[in-house]
Amino acid sequence: MVQVAAALIWRGDRFMICQRPVNKTRALEWEFVGGKAEPGETLPETLIRECREEIGVTVKVGDIFMEVDHVYPDITIHLTLFNAEIPSGEPQRLEHNDIRFITPDEIDLYDFCPADREILKKIKEISR
């Protein structure tokens, strides 16, 4: 099982989502910023590295929001979603096709990666 760390980053009542690039699996689906842990990395270290690589900012990693396991045809992952914040700087599209901040009410307008669906359900529930 591959360990994946991702960030739930809020800006007011909106949270950040990223659209996967066209040249990767699950192309153009939406997801939380993050990625696979490298050998010897803690999950918070993974998240800090991935955010620098993918959106060009250093995040402050908070507590765990939720964890999920998901089996894709090509990979099985354990996804740990951390609450995180961007102390300074603006996210840039270094690897993603697009970056947006959406409200929980807008979740259904986007095609998300299947591993994120339980997380999105929880975000909707807590924001009612």
DSSP file (Angstrom, degrees, kcal/mol; ACC not computed):
  #  RESIDUE AA STRUCTURE BP1 BP2  ACC     N-H-->O    O-->H-N    N-H-->O    O-->H-N    TCO  KAPPA ALPHA  PHI   PSI    X-CA   Y-CA   Z-CA
    1    1 A M              0   0    0      0, 0.0     2,-0.4     0, 0.0    76,-0.2   0.000 360.0 360.0 360.0 132.2    0.0    0.0    0.0
    2    2 A V  E     -a   77   0A   0     74,-2.9    76,-2.7    34,-0.0     2,-0.4  -0.727 360.0-133.2 -90.2 129.6    1.4    3.4   -1.0
    3    3 A Q  E     -a   78   0A   0     -2,-0.4    34,-2.6    74,-0.2     2,-0.4  -0.696  26.5-174.9 -83.2 128.4    1.3    6.1    1.6
    4    4 A V  E     -aB  79  36A   0     74,-2.7    76,-2.9    -2,-0.4     2,-0.4  -0.983  10.5-160.4-127.2 135.5    0.0    9.5    0.3
    5    5 A A  E     +aB  80  35A   0     30,-2.5    30,-2.1    -2,-0.4     2,-0.3  -0.942  15.8 174.5-114.0 137.7   -0.2   12.8    2.1
    6    6 A A  E     -aB  81  34A   0     74,-2.4    76,-3.0    -2,-0.4     2,-0.4  -0.927  22.5-123.0-139.9 164.4   -2.5   15.6    1.0
    7    7 A A  E     -a   82   0A   0     26,-2.3     2,-0.8    -2,-0.3    26,-0.5  -0.911   3.8-157.4-118.3 133.2   -3.6   19.0    2.3
    8    8 A L  E     -a   83   0A   0     74,-3.2    76,-2.1    -2,-0.4     2,-0.6  -0.916  26.7-177.0-100.9 103.6   -7.0   20.5    3.1
    9    9 A I  E     -a   84   0A   0     -2,-0.8     7,-2.4     7,-0.3     2,-0.3  -0.916   6.6-161.9-111.8 117.0   -6.2   24.2    2.7
   10   10 A W  E     -D   15   0B   0     74,-0.6     2,-0.4    -2,-0.6     5,-0.3  -0.728  14.8-173.0 -97.7 145.8   -9.0   26.7    3.6
   11   11 A R  E >  S-D   14   0B   0      3,-3.6     3,-1.6    -2,-0.3     2,-0.3  -0.869  72.7 -54.7-132.2  98.4   -9.3   30.3    2.5
   12   12 A G  T 3  S-     0   0    0     -2,-0.4    -1,-0.0     1,-0.2    -2,-0.0  -0.553 122.6 -17.8  65.5-125.6  -12.3   31.7    4.4
   13   13 A D  T 3  S+     0   0    0     -2,-0.3     2,-0.3    -3,-0.1    -1,-0.2   0.248 125.9  83.9 -95.4  12.6  -15.2   29.4    3.5
   14   14 A R  E <   -D   11   0B   0     -3,-1.6    -3,-3.6    89,-0.2     2,-0.3  -0.884  61.5-154.4-117.3 146.8  -13.5   27.9    0.5
   15   15 A F  E     -DE  10 102B   0     87,-2.9    87,-2.7    -2,-0.3     2,-0.3  -0.883  25.1-105.4-120.1 155.7  -11.0   25.1    0.2
   16   16 A M  E     + E   0 101B   0     -7,-2.4     2,-0.3    -2,-0.3    -7,-0.3  -0.577  34.5 177.8 -85.4 134.4   -8.3   24.5   -2.4
   17   17 A I  E     - E   0 100B   0     83,-3.0    83,-2.6    -2,-0.3     2,-0.4  -0.955  12.7-151.8-129.1 153.0   -8.6   21.8   -5.1
   18   18 A C  E     -FE  31  99B   0     13,-3.1    13,-2.4    -2,-0.3     2,-0.5  -0.971  12.1-133.1-128.2 139.3   -6.2   21.0   -7.9
   19   19 A Q  E     -FE  30  98B   0     79,-2.9    78,-2.6    -2,-0.4    79,-0.7  -0.810  29.5-119.8 -94.9 124.8   -7.0   19.5  -11.4
   20   20 A R        -     0   0    0      9,-3.2     8,-1.2    -2,-0.5    76,-0.1  -0.247  35.3 -99.9 -61.5 146.9   -4.6   16.7  -12.4
   21   21 A P    >   -     0   0    0      0, 0.0     3,-1.3     0, 0.0     7,-0.3  -0.251  26.1-115.8 -68.0 158.3   -2.6   17.2  -15.5
   22   22 A V  T 3  S+     0   0    0      1,-0.3     5,-0.2     5,-0.2    -2,-0.1   0.728 110.6  59.1 -66.7 -23.6   -3.7   15.6  -18.8
   23   23 A N  T 3  S+     0   0    0      3,-0.1     2,-0.3     2,-0.1    -1,-0.3   0.276  95.4  75.6 -94.2  11.5   -0.6   13.4  -19.0
   24   24 A K  S X  S-     0   0    0     -3,-1.3     3,-0.6     1,-0.1    -4,-0.0  -0.787  93.7 -83.9-117.4 163.2   -1.1   11.5  -15.7
   25   25 A T  T 3  S+     0   0    0     -2,-0.3     3,-0.1     1,-0.2    -1,-0.1  -0.287 118.5  27.8 -59.2 153.2   -3.5    8.8  -14.6
   26   26 A R  T >  S-     0   0    0      1,-0.2     3,-1.8     2,-0.1    -6,-0.2   0.889  96.7-158.1  55.5  41.7   -6.9   10.1  -13.6
   27   27 A A  T <   +     0   0    0     -3,-0.6    -5,-0.2     1,-0.3    -1,-0.2  -0.193  64.1   3.7 -54.6 135.6   -6.3   13.0  -16.0
   28   28 A L  T 3  S+     0   0    0     -8,-1.2    -1,-0.3    -7,-0.3    83,-0.2   0.452  94.4 131.7  66.4   5.1   -8.2   16.2  -15.4
   29   29 A E    <   -     0   0    0     -3,-1.8    -9,-3.2    -8,-0.2     2,-0.3  -0.537  59.3-114.5 -78.4 156.4   -9.9   14.8  -12.2
   30   30 A W  E     +Fg  19 112B   0     81,-2.8    83,-2.5   -11,-0.2     2,-0.3  -0.644  43.6 155.9 -94.8 150.1   -9.8   17.1   -9.2
   31   31 A E  E     -F   18   0B   0    -13,-2.4   -13,-3.1    -2,-0.3     2,-0.3  -0.919  44.5 -86.0-156.1 175.0   -7.9   16.3   -6.0
   32   32 A F        -     0   0    0     -2,-0.3   -15,-0.1   -15,-0.2   -24,-0.1  -0.719  56.3 -97.2 -88.2 147.2   -6.2   17.8   -2.9
   33   33 A V  S    S+     0   0    0    -26,-0.5   -26,-2.3    -2,-0.3     2,-0.3  -0.384  80.8  79.5 -64.4 141.7   -2.6   18.9   -3.4
   34   34 A G  E     -B    6   0A   0    -28,-0.2     2,-0.3    16,-0.2   -28,-0.2  -0.964  48.3-158.7 153.3-166.3   -0.1   16.3   -2.2
   35   35 A G  E     -B    5   0A   0    -30,-2.1   -30,-2.5    -2,-0.3     2,-0.1  -0.987  35.5 -33.3 176.8-170.3    1.5   13.0   -3.2
   36   36 A K  E     -B    4   0A   0     -2,-0.3   -32,-0.2   -32,-0.2     2,-0.2  -0.399  54.9-115.6 -76.0 141.7    3.3    9.8   -2.4
   37   37 A A        -     0   0    0    -34,-2.6   -34,-0.2    -2,-0.1    -1,-0.1  -0.508  25.2-138.5 -72.6 141.6    5.8    9.5    0.4
   38   38 A E    >   -     0   0    0     -2,-0.2     3,-2.2     4,-0.2     8,-0.1  -0.671  42.2 -73.7 -94.5 157.2    9.4    8.8   -0.4
   39   39 A P  T 3  S+     0   0    0      0, 0.0    -1,-0.1     0, 0.0     3,-0.1  -0.232 120.0  13.6 -53.1 132.3   11.4    6.3    1.6
   40   40 A G  T 3  S+     0   0    0      1,-0.3     2,-0.3    -3,-0.1    -3,-0.0   0.356  98.1 123.9  85.4  -5.5   12.4    7.7    5.1
   41   41 A E    <   -     0   0    0     -3,-2.2    -1,-0.3     4,-0.0     2,-0.2  -0.653  56.5-135.4 -88.4 142.4    9.9   10.6    4.9
   42   42 A T     >  -     0   0    0     -2,-0.3     4,-2.3    -3,-0.1    -4,-0.2  -0.524  31.7-108.7 -80.2 163.6    7.3   11.3    7.5
   43   43 A L  H  > S+     0   0    0      1,-0.2     4,-2.5     2,-0.2     5,-0.2   0.905 120.3  51.9 -65.0 -40.5    3.9   12.2    6.1
   44   44 A P  H  > S+     0   0    0      0, 0.0     4,-2.3     0, 0.0    -1,-0.2   0.911 110.4  49.7 -60.5 -38.3    4.2   15.9    7.1
   45   45 A E  H  > S+     0   0    0      2,-0.2     4,-2.4     1,-0.2    -2,-0.2   0.906 109.7  51.8 -63.4 -40.8    7.6   16.0    5.4
   46   46 A T  H  X S+     0   0    0     -4,-2.3     4,-3.0     1,-0.2     5,-0.2   0.933 109.7  49.1 -58.4 -46.9    6.0   14.5    2.3
   47   47 A L  H  X S+     0   0    0     -4,-2.5     4,-2.3     1,-0.2     5,-0.2   0.905 110.5  49.3 -63.9 -42.5    3.2   17.1    2.3
   48   48 A I  H  X S+     0   0    0     -4,-2.3     4,-1.8     2,-0.2    -1,-0.2   0.933 114.7  45.5 -61.5 -46.0    5.7   20.0    2.7
   49   49 A R  H  X S+     0   0    0     -4,-2.4     4,-2.4     1,-0.2    -2,-0.2   0.937 113.2  48.9 -62.9 -48.1    7.8   18.6   -0.2
   50   50 A E  H  X S+     0   0    0     -4,-3.0     4,-3.1     1,-0.2     5,-0.3   0.885 109.9  51.4 -62.7 -39.6    4.9   17.9   -2.5
   51   51 A C  H  X>S+     0   0    0     -4,-2.3     4,-2.2    -5,-0.2     6,-1.1   0.888 110.3  49.2 -66.4 -37.8    3.4   21.4   -1.9
   52   52 A R  H  X5S+     0   0    0     -4,-1.8     4,-0.8     4,-0.2    -2,-0.2   0.938 117.2  42.0 -63.0 -44.9    6.7   23.0   -2.8
   53   53 A E  H  <5S+     0   0    0     -4,-2.4    -2,-0.2    -5,-0.1    -1,-0.2   0.890 124.9  33.2 -69.0 -40.5    6.9   20.9   -6.0
   54   54 A E  H  <5S+     0   0    0     -4,-3.1    40,-1.6    -5,-0.2    41,-1.1   0.837 136.6  13.5 -91.7 -35.5    3.3   21.2   -7.1
   55   55 A I  H  <5S-     0   0    0     -4,-2.2    37,-2.4    -5,-0.3    -3,-0.2   0.397  93.0-121.2-126.8   2.0    2.1   24.6   -6.0
   56   56 A G  S  <<S+     0   0    0     -4,-0.8     2,-0.3    -5,-0.8    -4,-0.2   0.716  73.5 104.3  71.1  23.0    5.3   26.5   -5.1
   57   57 A V        -     0   0    0     -6,-1.1     2,-0.6    35,-0.1    -2,-0.2  -0.941  68.6-121.4-132.8 157.9    4.6   27.3   -1.5
   58   58 A T        -     0   0    0     30,-0.4    30,-0.4    -2,-0.3     2,-0.3  -0.870  33.1-153.0 -96.2 125.1    5.6   26.1    1.9
   59   59 A V        -     0   0    0     -2,-0.6     2,-0.7   -11,-0.2    27,-0.2  -0.664  14.5-131.0 -98.3 153.8    2.7   24.9    3.9
   60   60 A K  E     -C   85   0A   0     25,-3.0    25,-1.8    -2,-0.3     2,-0.4  -0.928  30.7-140.5 -98.8 115.6    2.2   24.7    7.7
   61   61 A V  E     +C   84   0A   0     -2,-0.7    23,-0.2    23,-0.2     3,-0.1  -0.644  24.5 179.5 -85.8 128.7    1.0   21.2    8.4
   62   62 A G  E     -     0   0A   0     21,-3.3    -1,-0.1    -2,-0.4    22,-0.1   0.026  39.3 -42.5-102.7-148.3   -1.7   20.8   11.1
   63   63 A D  E     -     0   0A   0      1,-0.1    20,-3.1    19,-0.1     2,-0.4  -0.252  69.3 -83.6 -80.2 169.9   -3.6   17.8   12.4
   64   64 A I  E     -C   82   0A   0     18,-0.2    18,-0.3     1,-0.2    -1,-0.1  -0.593  34.3-172.6 -76.6 128.7   -5.1   15.0   10.5
   65   65 A F  E     -     0   0A   0     16,-3.1     2,-0.3    -2,-0.4    17,-0.2   0.868  66.3 -27.7 -84.4 -43.3   -8.5   15.7    9.0
   66   66 A M  E     -C   81   0A   0     15,-1.5    15,-3.0     2,-0.0     2,-0.4  -0.970  50.0-143.5-169.7 153.4   -9.2   12.2    7.7
   67   67 A E  E     +C   80   0A   0     -2,-0.3     2,-0.3    13,-0.2    13,-0.2  -0.986  21.2 176.0-126.6 140.3   -7.6    9.0    6.5
   68   68 A V  E     -C   79   0A   0     11,-2.4    11,-3.3    -2,-0.4     2,-0.4  -0.990  21.8-143.1-140.8 149.6   -8.9    6.7    3.7
   69   69 A D  E     +C   78   0A   0     -2,-0.3     2,-0.3     9,-0.2     9,-0.2  -0.909  24.8 179.5-106.4 141.3   -7.8    3.6    1.9
   70   70 A H  E     -C   77   0A   0      7,-2.4     7,-2.9    -2,-0.4     2,-0.6  -0.993  21.5-147.7-146.6 138.0   -8.6    3.2   -1.8
   71   71 A V  E     -C   76   0A   0     -2,-0.3     5,-0.2     5,-0.2    -2,-0.0  -0.916  19.1-178.7-106.2 114.0   -7.9    0.6   -4.4
   72   72 A Y        -     0   0    0      3,-3.1     3,-0.2    -2,-0.6    -2,-0.0  -0.629  43.5-105.7 -96.5 164.7   -7.4    1.9   -8.0
   73   73 A P  S    S+     0   0    0      0, 0.0     3,-0.1     0, 0.0    -1,-0.1   0.837 120.7  31.7 -58.8 -31.4   -6.7   -0.4  -10.9
   74   74 A D  S    S+     0   0    0      1,-0.2     2,-0.3     0, 0.0    -3,-0.0   0.558 128.3  15.8-105.2  -9.9   -3.1    0.6  -10.9
   75   75 A I        -     0   0    0     -3,-0.2    -3,-3.1     2,-0.0     2,-0.5  -0.983  55.4-140.5-163.5 146.5   -2.3    1.4   -7.3
   76   76 A T  E     - C   0  71A   0     -2,-0.3   -74,-2.9    -5,-0.2     2,-0.3  -0.970  32.9-171.2-112.0 127.7   -3.6    0.9   -3.7
   77   77 A I  E     -aC   2  70A   0     -7,-2.9    -7,-2.4    -2,-0.5     2,-0.5  -0.866  30.3-151.4-123.3 152.7   -3.2    4.0   -1.5
   78   78 A H  E     -aC   3  69A   0    -76,-2.7   -74,-2.7    -2,-0.3     2,-0.5  -0.974  29.9-159.6-112.8 109.6   -3.6    5.0    2.1
   79   79 A L  E     -aC   4  68A   0    -11,-3.3   -11,-2.4    -2,-0.5     2,-0.6  -0.814  10.8-168.8 -99.0 122.9   -4.4    8.7    1.9
   80   80 A T  E     -aC   5  67A   0    -76,-2.9   -74,-2.4    -2,-0.5     2,-0.6  -0.951   8.1-159.6-109.9 115.4   -3.9   10.9    5.0
   81   81 A L  E     -aC   6  66A   0    -15,-3.0   -16,-3.1    -2,-0.6   -15,-1.5  -0.858  10.2-164.4 -99.4 119.7   -5.4   14.4    4.6
   82   82 A F  E     -aC   7  64A   0    -76,-3.0   -74,-3.2    -2,-0.6     2,-0.3  -0.768  24.9-117.7-100.2 144.1   -4.0   17.0    6.8
   83   83 A N  E     +a    8   0A   0    -20,-3.1   -21,-3.3    -2,-0.3     2,-0.3  -0.654  50.5 169.6 -67.6 137.2   -5.4   20.4    7.7
   84   84 A A  E     -aC   9  61A   0    -76,-2.1   -74,-0.6    -2,-0.3     2,-0.3  -0.971  23.3-155.2-149.5 161.3   -2.8   22.8    6.4
   85   85 A E  E     - C   0  60A   0    -25,-1.8   -25,-3.0    -2,-0.3     3,-0.1  -0.965  19.7-129.8-138.8 158.1   -2.3   26.5    5.8
   86   86 A I        -     0   0    0     -2,-0.3   -27,-0.2   -27,-0.2     3,-0.1  -0.900  18.9-169.7-106.6 101.8   -0.2   28.7    3.5
   87   87 A P  S    S-     0   0    0      0, 0.0     2,-0.3     0, 0.0    -1,-0.2   0.853  71.0  -2.5 -63.2 -34.5    1.4   31.3    5.8
   88   88 A S  S    S+     0   0    0    -30,-0.4   -30,-0.4    -3,-0.1     2,-0.1  -0.994 101.6  41.8-155.2 155.1    2.7   33.3    2.8
   89   89 A G  S    S-     0   0    0     -2,-0.3   -32,-0.1    -3,-0.1    -3,-0.1  -0.177  72.1 -90.9  95.8 168.1    2.7   33.2   -1.0
   90   90 A E        -     0   0    0    -34,-0.1    -2,-0.0    -2,-0.1    -1,-0.0  -0.968  41.3-104.9-121.5 133.2    0.1   32.3   -3.6
   91   91 A P        -     0   0    0      0, 0.0     2,-0.3     0, 0.0   -35,-0.2  -0.290  37.9-158.1 -57.8 138.8   -0.3   28.8   -5.0
   92   92 A Q        -     0   0    0    -37,-2.4     2,-1.6   -35,-0.0     3,-0.3  -0.873  24.7-115.4-118.3 152.2    1.0   28.4   -8.5
   93   93 A R        +     0   0    0     -2,-0.3   -38,-0.2     1,-0.2   -39,-0.1  -0.621  56.2 145.1 -85.6  80.6    0.2   25.8  -11.2
   94   94 A L  S    S-     0   0    0     -2,-1.6    -1,-0.2   -40,-1.6   -39,-0.2   0.797  85.4  -0.8 -86.9 -31.0    3.6   24.1  -11.4
   95   95 A E  S    S+     0   0    0    -41,-1.1     2,-0.1    -3,-0.3    -2,-0.1   0.576 115.0  83.5-128.8 -25.4    2.2   20.6  -12.1
   96   96 A H  S    S-     0   0    0    -42,-0.5   -76,-0.2    -4,-0.2     3,-0.1  -0.445  70.4-132.6 -87.6 158.2   -1.6   20.9  -12.1
   97   97 A N  S    S-     0   0    0    -78,-2.6     2,-0.3     1,-0.3   -77,-0.1   0.838  88.8  -6.6 -71.8 -35.1   -3.9   21.9  -15.0
   98   98 A D  E     -E   19   0B   0    -79,-0.7   -79,-2.9     2,-0.0     2,-0.4  -0.986  56.5-150.8-157.8 156.9   -5.8   24.3  -12.7
   99   99 A I  E     +E   18   0B   0     -2,-0.3     2,-0.3   -81,-0.2   -81,-0.2  -0.999  23.8 170.1-132.7 133.4   -6.2   25.3   -9.0
  100  100 A R  E     -E   17   0B   0    -83,-2.6   -83,-3.0    -2,-0.4     2,-0.5  -0.964  31.0-137.0-140.0 157.7   -9.4   26.6   -7.5
  101  101 A F  E     +E   16   0B   0     -2,-0.3     2,-0.3   -85,-0.2   -85,-0.2  -0.983  35.3 177.8-112.3 122.2  -10.9   27.5   -4.2
  102  102 A I  E     -E   15   0B   0    -87,-2.7   -87,-2.9    -2,-0.5    -2,-0.0  -0.836  27.9-118.8-124.5 159.5  -14.4   26.2   -3.9
  103  103 A T    >   -     0   0    0     -2,-0.3     3,-1.8   -89,-0.2     4,-0.4  -0.587  35.3-108.9 -88.0 158.8  -17.2   26.1   -1.2
  104  104 A P  G >  S+     0   0    0      0, 0.0     3,-1.2     0, 0.0     4,-0.3   0.830 119.5  62.8 -55.6 -31.2  -18.5   22.8    0.1
  105  105 A D  G 3  S+     0   0    0      1,-0.2     3,-0.3     2,-0.1     4,-0.0   0.709  99.8  54.4 -66.7 -19.1  -21.7   23.5   -1.8
  106  106 A E  G X  S+     0   0    0     -3,-1.8     3,-2.0     1,-0.2     4,-0.3   0.466  76.7 100.1 -93.2  -2.5  -19.8   23.5   -5.1
  107  107 A I  G X  S+     0   0    0     -3,-1.2     3,-1.9    -4,-0.4    -1,-0.2   0.879  76.7  57.4 -52.0 -44.8  -18.3   20.0   -4.6
  108  108 A D  G 3  S+     0   0    0     -3,-0.3    -1,-0.3    -4,-0.3    -2,-0.1   0.597  93.6  68.8 -68.4  -9.4  -20.8   18.2   -6.9
  109  109 A L  G <  S+     0   0    0     -3,-2.0     2,-0.3     2,-0.0    -1,-0.3   0.541  95.0  68.2 -82.4  -6.6  -19.8   20.5   -9.8
  110  110 A Y  S <  S-     0   0    0     -3,-1.9     2,-0.9    -4,-0.3   -81,-0.1  -0.875  78.7-128.8-120.9 147.7  -16.4   18.8  -10.0
  111  111 A D        -     0   0    0     -2,-0.3   -81,-2.8   -83,-0.2     2,-0.2  -0.817  38.1-168.7 -93.5 101.0  -15.2   15.4  -11.0
  112  112 A F  B     -g   30   0B   0     -2,-0.9   -81,-0.2   -83,-0.2     5,-0.1  -0.532  30.7 -93.0 -92.3 156.4  -13.0   14.3   -8.1
  113  113 A C    >   -     0   0    0    -83,-2.5     3,-1.8    -2,-0.2     4,-0.4  -0.419  41.2-117.9 -59.1 139.5  -10.6   11.3   -7.8
  114  114 A P  G >  S+     0   0    0      0, 0.0     3,-1.4     0, 0.0     4,-0.4   0.815 110.7  63.9 -54.7 -34.5  -12.5    8.4   -6.3
  115  115 A A  G 3  S+     0   0    0      1,-0.3     4,-0.3     2,-0.1     3,-0.3   0.756 101.1  53.3 -62.2 -23.0  -10.2    8.3   -3.2
  116  116 A D  G <> S+     0   0    0     -3,-1.8     4,-2.5     1,-0.2    -1,-0.3   0.550  82.5  90.1 -88.2  -8.4  -11.4   11.8   -2.2
  117  117 A R  H <> S+     0   0    0     -3,-1.4     4,-1.8    -4,-0.4    -1,-0.2   0.866  86.8  47.2 -64.6 -39.8  -15.1   11.1   -2.3
  118  118 A E  H  > S+     0   0    0     -4,-0.4     4,-1.8    -3,-0.3    -1,-0.2   0.885 113.3  50.9 -66.6 -37.0  -15.5   10.0    1.4
  119  119 A I  H  > S+     0   0    0     -4,-0.3     4,-2.4     2,-0.2    -2,-0.2   0.923 108.8  50.4 -63.9 -45.1  -13.4   13.0    2.4
  120  120 A L  H  X S+     0   0    0     -4,-2.5     4,-2.3     1,-0.2    -1,-0.2   0.863 106.8  55.4 -63.1 -36.1  -15.6   15.3    0.4
  121  121 A K  H  X S+     0   0    0     -4,-1.8     4,-2.1    -5,-0.2    -1,-0.2   0.915 108.8  47.7 -61.5 -43.1  -18.7   13.8    2.0
  122  122 A K  H  X S+     0   0    0     -4,-1.8     4,-2.6     2,-0.2     5,-0.2   0.902 109.0  53.6 -65.7 -41.2  -17.3   14.7    5.5
  123  123 A I  H  X S+     0   0    0     -4,-2.4     4,-1.1     1,-0.2    -2,-0.2   0.915 109.9  48.5 -59.8 -42.5  -16.4   18.2    4.4
  124  124 A K  H  < S+     0   0    0     -4,-2.3     3,-0.3     1,-0.2     4,-0.2   0.922 111.7  50.1 -61.7 -44.0  -20.1   18.7    3.3
  125  125 A E  H >< S+     0   0    0     -4,-2.1     3,-1.0     1,-0.2    -2,-0.2   0.910 111.5  45.8 -63.6 -44.0  -21.4   17.3    6.6
  126  126 A I  H 3< S+     0   0    0     -4,-2.6    -1,-0.2     1,-0.2    -2,-0.2   0.691 109.1  56.4 -76.4 -15.6  -19.3   19.5    8.8
  127  127 A S  T 3<        0   0    0     -4,-1.1    -1,-0.2    -3,-0.3    -2,-0.2   0.351 360.0 360.0 -98.9   8.3  -20.0   22.7    6.9
  128  128 A R    <         0   0    0     -3,-1.0    -1,-0.2    -4,-0.2    -2,-0.1   0.479 360.0 360.0 -78.4 360.0  -23.8   22.4    7.2
